[in-house]
Amino acid sequence: MRPPRTDRCKGRRLDLASIPAEDAATYAMIRKADTTGVFQIESRAQMAMLPRLTPVTFYDLVIEVAIEPRTDPGRHGASLYPQA
């Protein structure tokens, strides 16, 4: 069986338990809105808000995702799109 890519490249095993929850370098990247391909924070609306809200913890990201402007009428009802 072939070892995971992280084993081959870095010589260490990577799993969810070993990933630091509050990694400073990761949050610096997020604050710069360098989040293409990052689920929940890759939309243009999210990328526009990230530098202004300056998240430093996971909870900050939870709040940021919760207040993102939504464009899906199914989440808000038909009042946003009366022509629909």
C-alpha positions as CSV (number, residue, x, y, z in Angstrom):
1,M,0.0,0.0,0.0
2,R,1.3,3.4,-0.9
3,P,1.8,5.9,2.0
4,P,-0.2,9.1,2.1
5,R,1.3,12.1,0.2
6,T,2.3,13.8,3.4
7,D,4.3,10.8,4.5
8,R,6.3,10.8,1.2
9,C,6.9,14.6,1.1
10,K,7.4,15.6,4.8
11,G,8.2,12.3,6.4
12,R,5.3,12.6,8.9
13,R,1.7,11.3,9.0
14,L,-1.0,13.9,8.9
15,D,-4.5,13.4,10.3
16,L,-7.2,15.7,11.7
17,A,-6.0,15.3,15.3
18,S,-2.5,16.5,14.4
19,I,-3.6,19.7,12.6
20,P,-3.4,22.7,14.9
21,A,-6.9,24.4,15.3
22,E,-5.5,27.9,15.6
23,D,-2.5,28.0,13.2
24,A,-1.3,31.6,12.9
25,A,0.0,31.1,9.3
26,T,-3.3,29.8,8.2
27,Y,-5.3,32.7,9.7
28,A,-2.8,35.2,8.1
29,M,-3.6,33.6,4.7
30,I,-7.3,33.8,5.5
31,R,-7.1,37.4,6.5
32,K,-5.5,38.2,3.1
33,A,-8.5,36.4,1.5
34,D,-6.2,33.9,-0.1
35,T,-9.0,31.3,0.2
36,T,-9.6,30.0,-3.4
37,G,-10.7,26.4,-3.0
38,V,-11.4,26.6,0.8
39,F,-14.9,25.4,1.5
40,Q,-17.3,28.0,2.9
41,I,-14.8,31.0,2.5
42,E,-14.0,30.9,-1.2
43,S,-16.9,33.0,-2.5
44,R,-16.3,36.6,-3.7
45,A,-18.6,37.8,-0.9
46,Q,-16.6,35.9,1.7
47,M,-13.2,37.0,0.2
48,A,-14.4,40.6,0.4
49,M,-15.3,40.3,4.1
50,L,-12.3,38.4,5.4
51,P,-9.8,41.3,5.4
52,R,-12.3,43.5,7.1
53,L,-13.3,41.1,9.8
54,T,-9.7,39.8,10.4
55,P,-10.5,36.3,11.8
56,V,-7.9,34.9,14.3
57,T,-9.8,32.0,15.6
58,F,-12.1,29.3,14.3
59,Y,-15.1,30.9,16.1
60,D,-14.3,34.2,14.2
61,L,-14.7,32.1,10.9
62,V,-18.0,30.6,12.2
63,I,-19.4,34.1,12.7
64,E,-18.1,35.4,9.4
65,V,-19.7,32.5,7.5
66,A,-23.0,33.1,9.4
67,I,-23.2,36.7,8.4
68,E,-22.2,36.3,4.7
69,P,-24.7,37.9,2.4
70,R,-26.7,35.1,0.8
71,T,-27.6,35.1,-2.9
72,D,-29.7,31.8,-2.9
73,P,-33.4,32.7,-2.9
74,G,-34.2,29.3,-1.3
75,R,-32.6,30.4,1.9
76,H,-34.5,33.7,2.2
77,G,-37.8,33.1,0.5
78,A,-39.1,34.6,-2.7
79,S,-39.3,38.2,-1.4
80,L,-35.8,38.9,-2.6
81,Y,-36.7,37.9,-6.1
82,P,-40.2,39.0,-6.7
83,Q,-39.9,38.2,-10.5
84,A,-39.2,34.5,-9.7
